[in-house]
Amino acid sequence: MIGNLSFSLSNNKIITLNKNDMKTKKPTVLQANQGESVSVVGDRYTFLTTKEQTEGTFAQMEFYIPPGGGSPPHTHHNEDEFLYMVEGEL
């Protein structure tokens, strides 16, 4: 297994495993509305998995961005970014 696996389950739980979890750790399980949240310029960001939990290899966040919100165009020089829209429109 390379990297991390995240499972979004029908009962509103998220389970995240990193590559070492299979042998040494239990998965991280979050109930709906769990995780530390911060608000920035009207958007809400909830940390589902942090780099501290995955030995610096991965972080996962859930964003709530109201219509007309969102970050301005930007570039990440040291990270890859992947977005998956659950509902709404661009």
N, C-alpha and C positions, 0 to 999 in steps of 0.2 A: 504494500500500500504506500502510495506517495502522498504526502501532504495530509489534508484533513477531510473528514467526511461530516456533513451536516444533514440531519434528517428532520424534516418538518412533518410532524405527525398530525393526524386528524383530530386528536384531542387537545390541540393547542400547546403541545410540548415541543421543545427543540432539543435534540440530543446532538452533541458535537464530540467527535473523537479525533485525536491527533494520532500520528503514526505510531507513537509509543504506547498509546492507551490499550491497544489490543493485548499487550503482554503485562503491563504494569499498573494501569490505572482504570478506574471506572469512568464511564462517560459523564459529561456534565449535562444535567437535565434542568431545564427552566420551564416553569409553568407560564401560562399566558400572563403578560404584564409584569414579569420579573426581569431583573437586570437593572443596572444603574442607568438612569436617564438624565440627560442634560438638554437644556433648551438653548438654541443659538439662533438669533435673528428670526424667531418665530417658528423654527423647525424643531422637532423633538428627535433626538438620537438616543437609542437604547443599546447599550453594550450587551451583546448576547454571549460572546466569547472574546476574551482579551488576549493580548500577546503573552501576558504572564501565565495564562492557563495553557498555552501551546508552545512554550519555550521559544517565544519570539517569532514563530513561523506564520501566524495567522491571527486575524481578528475579524469578528463578524458583528455587524451592527444592523439594527432595524431603524429605518428613517420614517418619520411621519412628516411630510412636507405639504403644507396647505397650498391650494391653487395660487400661483404667482410667486411662490417661495422657492427655496433651493439655493444652493451655493452658486457663486459666479463661476464662469469658466476658469479652470485651474489645471495645473500639472502636478503629478507626483513623480519625483525623481528617484525615490528609493522603494516605492511600493507599487504593486499592481492593484488595480481596482476593478471590481466586478459588481454590476448592479442588476438586480432582478426586480421588476415591477410586479407587485401583487394586484394592485387595482389602481385606477386612475388613468390619466393619459399624459403624454408628453406634449 
